[in-house]
């Protein structure tokens, strides 16, 4: 069903970079407010996720270069190419939430997410 609603390049982006619904929600929140610096607590409250889950999502987004952590907050740090892909991801996610989350859950049911693996190795997220 996902293939019918999610274009191939958006699906590939999700499979490569998105390990959880919290991660996509955090990315889209930061993308939609590019001038703001967001704290983990603020993002968690806005995306209805725990601070732990949000920190893991932000850690992965930071590792992949989509967000930058400075002055205790997160802001958008994506290339022009990634900005365009995030815009397309947002459009598809807004119209076809279930197929997008099916892709994410299908990925996460097969193996631990990269964000979880990274967090276990490195410890909790620190934002200078």
N, C-alpha and C positions, 0 to 999 in steps of 0.2 A: 504494500500500500504506500509506503514512504516514497518509493521511486516515482509514483504517479504525481505526487505533489511537491517533492523536493528536487530541484534541479541537480544534476550530477556534480557540478562544481561546488554547490553549497553542501551537498552530502559529503563530498570529499573533504571540504573544510571542517565540517563537524567531526568526521572520523579522525582527522589529523590533530585537531586542536581542542575539541570540546569533550570533556570527560564526565560532565554532570550538568543537570539542569541549573544548579546554583551557578555554575561557571558561565553558562550562556546568559543567564539573567544578570549577573554581575557585569559581564562584558557589555551587554546592551544598555545597562543603566549608565555605565561610565561613558560609553560611546554617545549616548543621547544628551549628555551634559559634559562636553569635552573641556570646559573651562574650570570645572570644579575639582577639588581635591577631596577624595572620599576616604573616610576611616572604615575599618572593618566593621565596627559596630553599626555605623550608619548604613552601610551597604546591606548588612545582614537584616536590619530592620526593614529596609525597602524591598528586599527580595524574599522575605519570609523564610529565612534559613538560619541555622545556628551560626554563631560566630566561628566555631571550629570548621564547619563546612564551608563557610564563606572564606575563611583564611586559606583553606586548601585550594579553593577555586581561584583566588587571587594569586596564590603562589604559582599555580600553573600558568595563568595569564601573564604573570610577570616573567616567568622563565621563557615563555614563547614570544616575549617582546610586545605584547599587546597593551600592557599597562606598565607604568613606571611608579615606583614607590619612592617618594621624596617628602621630607618635612612631615613625616608621620601620616601621609595620605597617599592615595592612589589616583593617578590621572591617566588619560589615554596617551599611548605612545606607539601608535600603529603607523605603518607606512601607508602611502596613498593607495596602493594596491589592496592592502588589508582593510582600509577604511571602506573602499568600494564593496569588498566582500562582506564586511560586517553590515553594511547597509542592506545588501541583498539577503543576508541571513535574517536581519530584523524583519524584512518584508515577508519572507517565507514563514518565519516563526509566528508573526502576527496573524497570518491567514491559516496556517496549517500546524498548529501547536502539537497535536497528537502525532502526526507523522514525524515531526522533528524530534519529539521526545522518545518516540519509538526507536529512532536511530541511536540516540544517546543511550537508552536503556539496553538496547541490543548489544551495544559495544560494552557497556559496563557489566553485563551479565556474564560475559565470556572471560573477563580477566579484571584484576584490580586496576583502577584508573592510574594513569601516570601521576596525577596529583597526589593520590594516596601513597603511592610508592615513594615519590619524591619527599613527601612530608615525613614518612617514617624514617628515611635515611638522614634527613637534615634537621629535623626538629621543627618547632613552631615557627611561623612566619614572623620575621622582624622587619619593621619598616623604619628606617632611620629618619 
